[in-house]
Amino acid sequence: MTGFWSAWVIGLTIITLILLVWLLFATRKIKVERDDNTTGHVYDGIVEEDNPLPAWWFNMFVLTMIFGVGYLIAYPGMGSFQGMLGWSSANEHDRRAQELEESFASSISEFHGLGVEQLAANDRAVNMGRRLFSTNCSVCHGSAGQGGFGFPKLDDNDWQWGGSPDQIVHSIAKGRQAMMIAWKDILGPQNLPLVASYVASLSEGAAARNNISSVAPADLAKGKDLYMKNCVACHGADGSGNQLLGAPALNDDIWLYGGSLSEIQVSFSAGRNGQMPAHQGLLSDDKINLIAAYVLSLSADQ
């Protein structure tokens, strides 16, 4: 806060307090030239008498103002003045966060130094990982790792970047950046349906849902030819994908962006850009290992 605005806030605060004190005392009793203890106001048969506030009520107002002045002296509230006690909500937050972090570190000290596979075999460690996952990962991957459109499922054995303990830890700690370039201008709009049909034919489930059997063999052959020329380097000749590149498998029935012909065609046409943010620095190594252990346990159950 600049000096001007700090002075502005301080000035307004002080003036407001002075006006409140004046208002309280100035209106304690109205001066009227009457001897019947009334103000002369009558409304609907009700006569307004000139009685002061009860003493206890008046004293509460006075004590409240004294408390307010004391509070503004002790705590922040007057512009840039930090208060005599030096307290701030930011410092309080940091202090509590540090206390919680130390408490949590103490509670998981028994797991420090253990590998992800060892943690995944420990029920207590998996439960801790589940709670950490719920706090940090569930907004994208679902409460139980079921995933969603554009967010990978974690409760199966299909891994875009690999499902070993080290690869899972790397995905959480370092993040991942996937990129499917847009092929509309390269393949041409007329060829996109052909490639989409061939890609769907690689998956038994997708082929059945999209009625690929009704596609002309010549169109499938042309789609295959285009696939082999443009897509095989990343996704493999049989559509098995490439975990080193983060290129998903196309020959199963697990689709990150949908497995209908129209959705597959959109992926080819416009491209896809998926990013897993890095959590290193946000989470300690022990927390990352616990989350990885929980994720590993999800696929182990399948």
C-alpha positions, 0 to 999 in steps of 0.5 A, a space after each residue: 500500500 502506498 503512503 497516500 492510500 495508507 494515510 487515506 485509510 488512517 485518516 478515514 478510520 480516525 475521523 469515523 471513530 471521532 464522529 461515532 464518539 460525538 454521535 454517541 454523546 451528542 444524542 444521549 439526550 435531546 434538548 427540548 423546551 418541554 416539561 413533560 419529558 417528551 419530544 413532542 413527536 406523536 405517531 399513531 397515538 404513540 408519544 416519543 419520550 426524551 429518555 437517555 439510553 440505559 446506562 448498561 447499553 451506553 457503557 457497552 457502546 463506550 467499551 466497544 469503542 475503547 476495544 476498537 481503538 485498542 485493537 487498531 493499536 495492537 493489530 493491523 487495520 490502520 493503513 500500512 501500520 502493522 500493529 504493536 504485536 506484529 501479527 498478520 494473517 499471512 504470518 499466522 497462515 505460514 505458522 499453522 502451515 509449518 506446524 501441520 507440515 511438521 506434524 505430518 512429517 512426524 506421522 509418516 517418519 516410519 515411511 521415510 526412505 521406503 520405495 514406492 513398491 514397499 509403500 504400496 504393500 503397506 495399508 497405512 501408507 496406501 491410506 495416507 496416499 489416498 488422502 493426499 491424492 484426494 486433496 491434490 489429484 482428484 480434481 482432475 483424475 477423479 476421487 478414485 482415479 477413474 479419470 475423465 475426458 482429457 484426464 487419464 484413468 489411473 485405475 487400470 493398466 493402461 499407461 501413457 507414460 509408463 506404469 513403473 514406480 519410477 515412471 509414476 513418481 516422475 509423472 507426479 514430480 516433474 509433470 508431463 507435456 503431451 502434444 498431438 499436432 493438428 493434421 487437418 492441413 497436412 492430411 486434408 479434410 477429405 482424408 480425416 474420416 478415412 484415418 479416423 475409421 482406420 484408427 477405430 478399426 485397430 480397437 475391437 471395441 471401437 470398431 464394433 461401436 462405430 460399425 467399422 464393418 460397414 466402411 468400404 475396404 478401399 477407404 480403410 486401405 487408404 486410411 491405413 496407408 495415410 496412418 502408416 505414412 504419418 502416424 506410425 512413428 509415434 503410435 506404432 504400426 499396430 497402434 500400440 503407442 509409445 510410452 517414451 513419447 507419451 503417445 497413447 495406444 490406439 489398439 485397446 478400448 481406452 480413449 483419453 478424448 473419446 473413441 467415437 469416429 467424430 471424437 477421433 477425427 477431432 483429435 486428428 484435425 485440431 490436435 491435442 495438448 495435455 499437460 500434467 503439472 509438476 508437483 515437485 516443490 509443491 509436495 515433499 518427496 515423501 508425499 509424492 512417494 505416498 501418492 505414487 504408492 496409492 496410484 500403483 495400488 489402483 492398477 494392482 487391483 485390476 
